Amino acid sequence: MDRIFSNCRVMWTFVLLAGLWPATVVAGQAASLRLGSARVEITPPIGFPMEGYESRKQGSTGVHDPLYARVVVVRSAETSIAFVTCDLVGFVSEPVVKGAREKFGIEHVLISSSHTHGGPKTTIWDAYDVVGPDRTWPDPENSWYAETEAKILRAIGEASQELEPVTLVPTLAFVYLGYNRRLVNDEGQVQMLWENPERRPTHPIDPRIGLLIFRGEDGDVRAVVVNYACHAVVLGPDNLQISADYPGVMCDYVEKQLGGNVTCLFVQGAAGDINPHDATQPVDKGGFEAVHKTGLAIGEKVVEAVRRAGKGKSVEGKIQVTHDVLEFPHRWKPDRKVRVGMDTILLASNLAIVTIPGEPFVDFQLDLAAKSEIEYTFLFGYTYTGDGQWADYLPTIEAAAEGGYGAGYNTFIGLGAGEALVDRAVINLYQMTGHDFRKMLDVLVEEVEKSH
């Protein structure tokens, strides 16, 4: 009863929130999963404006390593999901989400961005706001963005046409690659720690690597989804070469080590305030060497975990998806609203995914895992699922009060949005696992009465 009583306030909030936002739930029958995968290069032309650092004004001068969109399509008896990961700072595309549904019958599309700061400009920004996707370069009639949307849509179609039975095994690995770049002193003042080569201890951080391992009927790995929270900013603003940063190295390493036709997808976690220890390394001082070292460090942990998991116990292959659209006030413009689309996915009784289309602080990832009763509950940050916009930084209420980058400025969504999204997800998971809110409410009332 201690757990129920200690979460009494939270659960009252859940009950109230449950009636505020309607949700659509699609359930798949218990059946084996089928999977198909594809990969397409999305490297922009040389000279393309780059994004991630305000101080970098010059366009790209070369390509160090190509950028890719990787796709894994998973179908159960009655529903389907396309996991799409892009080597980009961010990517929002309603045409891809709708096109996948209309052309290929894919009901749910998750477009995740690694948030590399070595890639092209993808967003048009206004002061403290997102105008929308940047479909202007090289010109509105023939933009790289629209071409990339078409490539991704074709890759989804390719993956959906070549499906084979698979099993799914979730597991965890651990690696300490990042630090919290917000230093809060005893007076509650924030100092931004943009570099940390000394590996100075900071908190909070989350060293967990969430893994979804898909194996074919022959036991060989077909796809691995890697979920980890750490900004892809090993390279700094001096870099003018296109690069996927450390996630690209990690994916290449995993695919080569596991062999066959393995597809490795990197999905960024709640990395809004997490940097790699070797952040913003100048190119002439070993920047790309640091990229390789960081990518290899996580890649080795992933391969080790996949091999350790072997053909371990697979989940039952039942998929439920709840898609929500939540509306929040604009923090700086009272007359504006920010619409956020999110998915809560129950892949099995012990495996859940929650998506947020922006840069949530790591506290939300930790909070979600603590509140969820699902053994493996992963937060997919930087992930667009339709019916909303890019939400940019989502700080905690406490962080917003303290200030600093992404909390006191360079953020525009209303305070409490991150907390509300996590609460909504926990409500969804509670309902999707068959719990009865009325019975839970009766227990809460009983506990409150006992306490007085």
C-alpha positions as CSV (number, residue, x, y, z in Angstrom):
1,M,0.0,0.0,0.0
2,D,3.0,2.3,0.5
3,R,3.4,2.7,-3.3
4,I,-0.2,3.5,-3.9
5,F,-0.4,6.0,-1.0
6,S,2.9,7.7,-2.0
7,N,1.6,8.2,-5.6
8,C,-1.9,9.3,-4.5
9,R,-1.5,12.9,-5.8
10,V,-0.1,11.6,-9.1
11,M,-2.9,9.2,-9.6
12,W,-5.5,11.8,-8.8
13,T,-3.9,13.9,-11.6
14,F,-4.1,10.8,-13.9
15,V,-7.8,10.4,-13.2
16,L,-8.5,14.1,-14.0
17,L,-6.3,14.1,-17.1
18,A,-7.9,10.9,-18.4
19,G,-11.0,12.9,-19.2
20,L,-9.3,15.8,-20.9
21,W,-7.8,14.3,-24.0
22,P,-9.5,11.6,-26.0
23,A,-7.3,8.8,-27.3
24,T,-7.6,6.4,-30.2
25,V,-6.5,2.8,-29.3
26,V,-5.7,0.3,-32.0
27,A,-5.1,-3.2,-30.7
28,G,-3.5,-6.1,-32.5
29,Q,-4.4,-9.7,-31.8
30,A,-1.9,-12.0,-30.2
31,A,0.1,-13.2,-33.1
32,S,3.6,-13.5,-34.4
33,L,5.3,-10.4,-35.7
34,R,6.4,-9.8,-39.3
35,L,9.2,-7.4,-40.2
36,G,10.8,-5.8,-43.2
37,S,13.6,-3.2,-43.4
38,A,15.2,-0.8,-45.8
39,R,17.8,2.0,-45.9
40,V,18.1,5.0,-48.1
41,E,20.8,7.7,-48.3
42,I,19.6,11.3,-47.6
43,T,22.9,13.2,-47.8
44,P,22.3,16.8,-48.9
45,P,24.3,18.5,-51.7
46,I,27.5,20.3,-50.7
47,G,26.9,23.9,-49.8
48,F,23.7,23.1,-48.0
49,P,23.1,25.3,-44.9
50,M,23.9,23.3,-41.7
51,E,21.9,23.3,-38.4
52,G,22.6,22.9,-34.8
53,Y,24.9,25.8,-34.0
54,E,23.8,29.4,-34.3
55,S,27.4,30.6,-34.7
56,R,27.9,28.5,-37.8
57,K,26.8,30.6,-40.8
58,Q,28.7,28.8,-43.6
59,G,27.2,26.0,-45.6
60,S,28.7,22.5,-45.8
61,T,32.0,22.2,-47.7
62,G,32.1,18.4,-48.0
63,V,30.8,15.0,-46.8
64,H,32.8,13.1,-44.2
65,D,30.2,10.3,-43.9
66,P,26.8,9.9,-45.6
67,L,23.5,10.4,-43.9
68,Y,20.8,7.7,-44.0
69,A,17.2,7.1,-43.2
70,R,16.7,3.5,-41.9
71,V,13.3,1.9,-41.8
72,V,11.9,-1.1,-40.0
73,V,8.2,-2.0,-40.6
74,V,6.6,-4.3,-38.1
75,R,3.1,-5.8,-38.5
76,S,1.0,-7.8,-36.1
77,A,-2.4,-9.3,-36.8
78,E,-4.3,-6.0,-36.9
79,T,-1.9,-3.1,-36.8
80,S,1.5,-1.9,-38.2
81,I,4.3,0.4,-37.3
82,A,7.1,1.9,-39.3
83,F,10.1,2.9,-37.3
84,V,12.0,5.5,-39.3
85,T,15.3,6.9,-38.0
86,C,17.1,9.8,-39.7
87,D,20.7,11.1,-39.4
88,L,19.3,14.6,-39.0
89,V,18.9,17.3,-36.4
90,G,15.1,16.9,-36.7
91,F,12.6,15.9,-39.2
92,V,8.8,16.5,-39.2
93,S,6.7,15.2,-42.1
94,E,3.0,14.9,-42.1
95,P,3.2,13.8,-45.8
96,V,5.3,10.7,-44.8
97,V,2.9,9.8,-42.0
98,K,-0.2,10.1,-44.2
99,G,1.5,8.7,-47.3
100,A,2.6,5.5,-45.5
101,R,-1.0,5.0,-44.3
102,E,-2.6,5.7,-47.6
103,K,-0.2,4.0,-49.9
104,F,1.0,1.0,-47.8
105,G,-1.5,0.6,-45.0
106,I,1.0,1.5,-42.3
107,E,-1.1,2.7,-39.5
108,H,1.6,4.3,-37.3
109,V,4.8,6.0,-38.4
110,L,7.5,7.0,-35.9
111,I,10.0,9.5,-37.5
112,S,13.0,9.7,-35.1
113,S,16.0,12.0,-35.6
114,S,19.4,11.3,-34.1
115,H,19.8,15.1,-33.6
116,T,23.3,15.2,-35.3
117,H,24.6,18.7,-35.5
118,G,26.6,17.7,-38.5
119,G,23.7,17.7,-40.9
120,P,21.6,20.0,-43.0
121,K,19.1,22.7,-41.9
122,T,15.7,21.2,-41.6
123,T,13.6,23.8,-39.8
124,I,12.5,27.4,-40.3
125,W,12.7,29.2,-37.0
126,D,11.1,32.4,-35.7
127,A,12.0,34.0,-32.5
128,Y,11.1,31.5,-29.8
129,D,9.0,29.5,-32.3
130,V,9.1,26.9,-35.1
131,V,7.6,28.0,-38.4
132,G,7.8,24.6,-39.9
133,P,10.0,22.3,-42.1
134,D,12.5,24.1,-44.3
135,R,11.4,23.2,-47.9
136,T,13.1,26.2,-49.4
137,W,16.6,24.9,-50.3
138,P,17.8,25.0,-53.0
139,D,14.3,26.3,-54.0
140,P,10.7,25.7,-53.0
141,E,9.9,23.9,-56.2
142,N,12.7,21.4,-56.0
143,S,13.7,21.2,-52.3
144,W,16.0,18.6,-50.7
145,Y,13.4,18.3,-47.9
146,A,10.6,17.2,-50.2
147,E,13.0,14.9,-52.0
148,T,14.0,13.3,-48.7
149,E,10.3,12.8,-47.8
150,A,9.8,11.0,-51.1
151,K,12.9,8.8,-50.4
152,I,11.7,7.9,-46.9
153,L,8.2,7.1,-48.2
154,R,9.6,4.8,-50.9
155,A,11.8,3.1,-48.3
156,I,8.7,2.5,-46.1
157,G,7.0,0.9,-49.1
158,E,10.1,-1.3,-49.8
159,A,10.3,-2.5,-46.3
160,S,6.5,-3.2,-46.1
161,Q,6.7,-5.4,-49.2
162,E,9.3,-7.8,-47.9
163,L,8.0,-9.0,-44.5
164,E,9.1,-12.1,-42.7
165,P,8.2,-13.7,-39.4
166,V,10.3,-12.5,-36.5
167,T,10.6,-12.7,-32.7
168,L,11.2,-9.7,-30.5
169,V,13.4,-9.7,-27.4
170,P,13.8,-6.5,-25.3
171,T,16.8,-6.0,-23.1
172,L,19.1,-3.3,-21.6
173,A,22.7,-2.4,-21.7
174,F,24.6,0.4,-19.9
175,V,27.2,2.9,-20.9
176,Y,28.3,6.2,-19.4
177,L,28.9,8.4,-22.4
178,G,27.2,11.6,-21.4
179,Y,26.9,14.2,-18.7
180,N,24.2,16.7,-17.6
181,R,25.2,20.1,-19.1
182,R,23.2,22.0,-16.5
183,L,25.2,22.7,-13.3
184,V,22.8,23.9,-10.5
185,N,24.5,25.4,-7.4
186,D,23.2,25.5,-3.9
187,E,21.4,28.8,-4.6
188,G,19.5,27.2,-7.5
189,Q,21.5,29.1,-10.1
190,V,22.5,27.4,-13.4
191,Q,25.8,27.4,-15.1
192,M,25.9,25.7,-18.5
193,L,28.7,23.2,-18.9
194,W,29.1,22.9,-22.6
195,E,32.3,20.8,-22.4
196,N,33.3,18.2,-19.9
197,P,36.6,16.5,-21.0
198,E,37.5,15.9,-17.4
199,R,34.4,13.6,-17.0
200,R,33.2,15.7,-14.1
201,P,30.3,13.9,-12.3
202,T,26.9,15.4,-13.0
203,H,23.3,14.5,-12.4
204,P,20.7,13.5,-13.5
205,I,21.8,11.2,-16.3
206,D,20.5,7.8,-17.6
207,P,23.1,5.3,-18.6
208,R,20.6,2.7,-19.9
209,I,20.6,1.6,-23.5
210,G,17.2,0.3,-24.4
211,L,17.2,-2.5,-27.0
212,L,14.6,-4.1,-29.3
213,I,16.2,-7.2,-30.9
214,F,14.3,-8.7,-33.8
215,R,15.4,-12.2,-35.0
216,G,14.2,-14.2,-38.0
217,E,13.0,-17.8,-37.9
218,D,16.6,-18.9,-38.5
219,G,17.7,-17.2,-35.2
220,D,19.7,-14.5,-37.0
221,V,19.3,-10.9,-36.0
222,R,17.3,-8.9,-38.6
223,A,17.1,-5.5,-36.8
224,V,18.1,-3.8,-33.6
225,V,16.5,-0.6,-32.3
226,V,18.9,1.3,-30.0
227,N,17.5,3.9,-27.6
228,Y,20.0,6.1,-25.7
229,A,19.9,9.7,-24.4
230,C,22.9,11.8,-25.4
231,H,23.1,14.8,-27.8
232,A,24.9,14.0,-31.0
233,V,27.3,16.9,-30.7
234,V,30.8,15.4,-30.5
235,L,31.5,17.7,-33.5
236,G,31.4,21.4,-32.9
237,P,30.4,24.5,-34.8
238,D,33.8,24.6,-36.7
239,N,32.8,21.4,-38.5
240,L,31.6,22.1,-42.1
241,Q,31.6,18.4,-43.2
242,I,28.3,16.5,-43.3
243,S,28.4,13.8,-40.6
244,A,26.0,11.6,-38.7
245,D,28.2,12.1,-35.6
246,Y,28.5,9.2,-33.1
247,P,25.1,7.5,-33.9
248,G,26.3,6.9,-37.5
249,V,29.5,5.2,-36.3
250,M,27.4,3.1,-33.8
251,C,24.9,1.9,-36.4
252,D,27.6,1.0,-38.9
253,Y,29.6,-0.9,-36.3
254,V,26.6,-2.9,-35.1
255,E,25.5,-3.8,-38.6
256,K,29.0,-5.0,-39.5
257,Q,29.5,-6.9,-36.3
258,L,26.2,-8.7,-36.4
259,G,26.5,-9.4,-40.1
260,G,23.9,-10.5,-42.6
261,N,21.3,-8.0,-43.5
262,V,21.0,-6.5,-40.1
263,T,19.5,-3.0,-39.8
264,C,20.5,-0.9,-36.8
265,L,18.3,2.0,-35.9
266,F,19.4,4.7,-33.4
267,V,16.6,6.4,-31.5
268,Q,17.5,9.4,-29.3
269,G,16.1,9.4,-25.8
270,A,15.4,12.3,-23.5
271,A,18.7,14.0,-24.3
272,G,17.5,17.7,-23.9
273,D,20.1,18.4,-21.2
274,I,22.7,15.6,-21.9
275,N,25.9,16.0,-23.8
276,P,28.6,13.5,-24.7
277,H,31.8,13.9,-22.5
278,D,33.8,14.8,-25.7
279,A,31.4,17.5,-26.8
280,T,32.0,20.0,-29.5
281,Q,35.5,18.7,-30.3
282,P,37.3,20.9,-33.0
283,V,38.0,19.0,-36.2
284,D,41.7,20.0,-36.1
285,K,42.0,18.6,-32.6
286,G,40.7,15.1,-33.2
287,G,37.0,15.8,-33.6
288,F,36.3,12.9,-35.9
289,E,38.5,10.6,-33.9
290,A,36.3,11.5,-30.9
291,V,33.2,10.7,-32.9
292,H,34.6,7.3,-33.8
293,K,35.5,6.6,-30.2
294,T,32.1,7.6,-28.8
295,G,30.2,5.6,-31.4
296,L,32.4,2.6,-30.9
297,A,31.8,2.8,-27.1
298,I,28.1,2.4,-27.4
299,G,28.3,0.1,-30.4
300,E,30.4,-2.4,-28.4
301,K,27.9,-2.4,-25.6
302,V,25.0,-3.0,-28.0
303,V,26.7,-5.9,-29.8
304,E,27.7,-7.5,-26.4
305,A,24.1,-7.2,-25.2
306,V,22.6,-8.6,-28.4
307,R,24.9,-11.6,-28.2
308,R,24.3,-12.1,-24.5
309,A,20.5,-12.0,-25.1
310,G,20.9,-14.8,-27.7
311,K,17.6,-16.3,-28.6
312,G,16.2,-15.3,-25.3
313,K,12.5,-15.3,-24.4
314,S,10.6,-13.4,-26.9
315,V,7.5,-11.3,-26.3
316,E,4.1,-12.4,-27.4
317,G,3.7,-10.1,-30.5
318,K,0.6,-8.2,-29.5
319,I,0.7,-4.5,-30.3
320,Q,-1.5,-1.7,-29.0
321,V,-1.0,1.9,-30.0
322,T,-2.6,5.0,-28.4
323,H,-2.2,8.2,-30.4
324,D,-2.9,11.5,-28.6
325,V,-2.8,15.1,-29.6
326,L,-2.3,17.4,-26.7
327,E,-2.5,21.2,-26.8
328,F,-0.4,23.5,-24.6
329,P,-0.1,27.2,-24.2
330,H,2.8,29.0,-25.8
331,R,5.2,30.1,-23.1
332,W,5.9,33.5,-24.6
333,K,2.9,34.1,-26.8
334,P,-0.3,33.8,-24.8
335,D,-2.5,33.9,-28.0
336,R,-0.7,30.9,-29.4
337,K,-1.1,27.2,-28.8
338,V,1.4,24.3,-29.3
339,R,0.0,21.1,-30.5
340,V,1.9,17.9,-29.7
341,G,1.3,14.5,-31.2
342,M,2.5,11.5,-29.2
343,D,2.2,7.7,-29.4
344,T,2.1,5.3,-26.5
345,I,2.9,1.8,-27.7
346,L,2.5,-1.4,-25.9
347,L,4.5,-4.0,-27.9
348,A,4.0,-6.7,-25.2
349,S,3.0,-7.0,-21.6
350,N,6.6,-6.1,-20.6
351,L,7.6,-3.7,-23.3
352,A,6.4,-0.1,-24.0
353,I,7.4,2.9,-26.0
354,V,6.4,6.6,-25.5
355,T,7.2,9.2,-28.2
356,I,7.8,12.9,-27.8
357,P,8.4,15.2,-30.8
358,G,11.0,17.4,-29.2
359,E,13.9,17.6,-26.8
360,P,12.7,16.4,-23.4
361,F,15.0,16.7,-20.4
362,V,16.3,13.4,-19.1
363,D,14.3,13.7,-15.9
364,F,11.2,12.8,-17.9
365,Q,12.8,9.5,-19.1
366,L,13.7,8.6,-15.6
367,D,10.2,9.6,-14.3
368,L,8.4,7.6,-17.0
369,A,10.4,4.5,-16.1
370,A,9.7,5.0,-12.4
371,K,6.0,5.5,-12.9
372,S,5.4,2.8,-15.5
373,E,4.6,-0.7,-14.3
374,I,6.0,-2.1,-17.6
375,E,9.4,-3.7,-17.2
376,Y,10.9,-2.2,-20.3
377,T,9.5,1.3,-20.9
378,F,11.5,3.4,-23.3
379,L,11.1,7.1,-24.2
380,F,11.7,7.9,-27.8
381,G,12.6,11.6,-27.9
382,Y,13.0,13.7,-31.1
383,T,10.2,11.5,-32.6
384,Y,7.3,12.8,-34.7
385,T,4.2,10.7,-35.2
386,G,1.8,13.1,-36.9
387,D,-0.9,15.6,-35.9
388,G,1.3,18.3,-34.3
389,Q,4.5,20.2,-34.5
390,W,8.1,20.1,-33.3
391,A,8.0,21.0,-29.6
392,D,11.7,21.9,-29.2
393,Y,13.0,21.8,-25.6
394,L,10.8,20.4,-22.9
395,P,12.3,21.3,-19.5
396,T,10.9,20.3,-16.2
397,I,9.0,22.9,-14.2
398,E,11.9,22.9,-11.7
399,A,14.5,23.4,-14.4
400,A,12.4,26.3,-15.9
401,A,12.4,28.0,-12.6
402,E,16.2,27.6,-12.3
403,G,16.8,28.9,-15.9
404,G,19.6,28.1,-18.3
405,Y,19.6,27.0,-22.0
406,G,16.5,25.0,-23.0
407,A,14.8,25.8,-19.7
408,G,14.8,29.6,-19.2
409,Y,15.4,30.4,-22.9
410,N,15.5,28.7,-26.2
411,T,12.2,26.9,-25.4
412,F,8.7,27.9,-26.2
413,I,6.2,25.3,-25.0
414,G,4.2,26.1,-21.9
415,L,5.5,25.1,-18.5
416,G,4.4,21.6,-17.3
417,A,4.1,20.2,-20.8
418,G,6.7,17.5,-20.2
419,E,5.1,16.5,-17.0
420,A,1.7,16.3,-18.7
421,L,3.0,14.1,-21.5
422,V,4.6,11.7,-19.1
423,D,1.4,11.5,-17.1
424,R,-0.7,11.0,-20.2
425,A,1.6,8.1,-21.2
426,V,1.3,6.4,-17.8
427,I,-2.5,6.8,-18.0
428,N,-2.5,5.2,-21.4
429,L,-0.3,2.3,-20.3
430,Y,-2.5,1.8,-17.2
431,Q,-5.6,1.5,-19.4
432,M,-3.9,-0.5,-22.2
433,T,-2.8,-3.2,-19.6
434,G,-6.5,-3.7,-18.6
435,H,-6.6,-1.7,-15.3
436,D,-9.9,-0.3,-14.2
437,F,-9.7,3.4,-13.2
438,R,-12.9,3.2,-11.1
439,K,-11.5,0.4,-9.0
440,M,-8.2,2.3,-8.6
441,L,-10.1,5.4,-7.6
442,D,-11.9,3.5,-4.9
443,V,-8.6,2.3,-3.5
444,L,-7.2,5.8,-3.5
445,V,-10.3,7.2,-1.8
446,E,-10.0,4.4,0.8
447,E,-6.4,5.2,1.4
448,V,-7.0,8.9,1.7
449,E,-9.8,8.3,4.2
450,K,-7.5,6.1,6.3
451,S,-4.9,8.7,6.4
452,H,-7.2,11.2,8.2
